[in-house]
Amino acid sequence: MFALAEVAEYPLHTNRSDNGADSVFLLSRRQTSVQTSGVVEEFDSAFDAVEGLKTGRIDSVVGALPFAPSTPCALTAPLSFTRTRGDLHHSGAVNLPSAKVAGCKPSPVEHTRRVRGAITRLQAGELDKVVLARTLAIATESPISPTALTRKLISLDHSHNGFCVDLSPAGGKYRGRALVGSTPEVLIERRGDIVTCHPLAGSIARHPDSKQDEAHAQELLASTKDLSEHKFVVDSISAVLGPLCRSFSAPSTPELLRTPQLWHLGTKIEGVLADPNTTALELALALHPTPAICGTPTDAARDHITGTEDDRGFYAGAIGWCDRTGDGEWMVAIRCAEIAADGLSAKAYAGGGIVASSDPDTELRETSTKFRTILSAFDLAEDLAE
Ligand SMILES: C=C(O[C@@H]1C=C(C(=O)O)C=C[C@H]1O)C(=O)O
């Protein structure tokens, strides 16, 4: 529902130059959603954005952090910022252009070869966990509207999760590109001094038959491989966030979370900040990249990923917002696609965590299932290039 009860709206800065009135940010979440438009200032450095917020020069910042911290961010201090209660779902058909899967990189065979290579290193004890991803190219007959794709994704997700981020502030090839997706994973949410994370790791496909679907869920809850994959994430978040909190709790066993395509293991982590001046954006920077999308140990896993895959860009980074009080929400940028500046193509991303006991074919299938979030928006869910 668009603009239900409004809980925060910062005034338009008409005294500042509006050099990007059509730059839009959307984050639809069940509890609180954010929509912004226009540009007061762009940032390719998150630290400059934090400084802008802390000195009071800007009222809010929205956008995306890349997977690799050494690459530019895409952050915007918007002209208007509206926070609303509830999600941004509204009924009504969304028409997207006719689309086809135009290719995948790496090929399914190459992806399983990479997973096998990672398993060899994991079994040798060089790493504990690493997340490997692949991409699908989607080509359309006419330009994709990023906001229309976001509206479609919001309507298809039962939690009405969806996001749209203008990547232009990252400059260069990112001018005019957008990242759009429907992610279920909360990196960090800050409300006053209360912080929450909801990491996910460990996955199994949903089944159309409800009995078999329930059996899949129970299989996931009992899977030692998935529980170990999950524990790396909770331990890493606890090690970073715990010391920043005066009280902190992370349950020792995960719960189930479902998306239309997958069951995941998820853990709700909560804390009370020791220093309430720490902004949501700073917390996101401290936590990223978690082992949910990178691996353990972090540096070794990141080196393995950058030595294996093409640049991930903003996939497996974080997208979100932070306001002048320091409150905000940052989601893990998964189940997403990057739309080209001309709108005629999109690159969808999907990955999965690999541990020593992983099976390469199962890992390939898991990425195919994850692609369905984006493919179903284009009515292509059955069209996986495998
Ligand atoms: C990496 C992705 O998802 C992450 C990996 C998961 C897993 O390995 O089980 C589960 C949820 C996400 O944290 C993705 O969707 O691309």
The ligand as a Tripos MOL2 file, in Angstrom:
@<TRIPOS>MOLECULE
LIG
   16    16     1     0     0
SMALL
NO_CHARGES

@<TRIPOS>ATOM
      1 C1         24.0740  -15.8010   -1.7430 C.2       1 LIG1
      2 C2         22.7390  -15.8750   -1.7430 C.2       1 LIG1
      3 O1         22.0040  -16.1990   -0.6450 O.3       1 LIG1
      4 C3         22.6260  -16.3760    0.6220 C.3       1 LIG1
      5 C4         23.0850  -17.7500    0.7980 C.2       1 LIG1
      6 C5         22.2910  -18.7020    1.4000 C.2       1 LIG1
      7 C6         22.7580  -20.1420    1.4680 C.2       1 LIG1
      8 O2         23.8850  -20.4260    1.0620 O.co2     1 LIG1
      9 O3         21.9960  -21.0110    1.9260 O.co2     1 LIG1
     10 C7         21.0590  -18.3460    1.9650 C.2       1 LIG1
     11 C8         20.6690  -17.0600    2.0250 C.2       1 LIG1
     12 C9         21.6130  -15.9710    1.6600 C.3       1 LIG1
     13 O4         22.3050  -15.5480    2.7770 O.3       1 LIG1
     14 C10        21.9470  -15.5520   -2.9610 C.2       1 LIG1
     15 O5         20.7080  -15.6010   -2.8950 O.co2     1 LIG1
     16 O6         22.5410  -15.2270   -3.9990 O.co2     1 LIG1
@<TRIPOS>BOND
     1     1     2 2
     2     2     3 1
     3     2    14 1
     4     3     4 1
     5     4     5 1
     6     4    12 1
     7     5     6 2
     8     6     7 1
     9     6    10 1
    10     7     8 2
    11     7     9 1
    12    10    11 2
    13    11    12 1
    14    12    13 1
    15    14    15 2
    16    14    16 1
@<TRIPOS>SUBSTRUCTURE
     1 LIG1         1 GROUP 0 **** ****
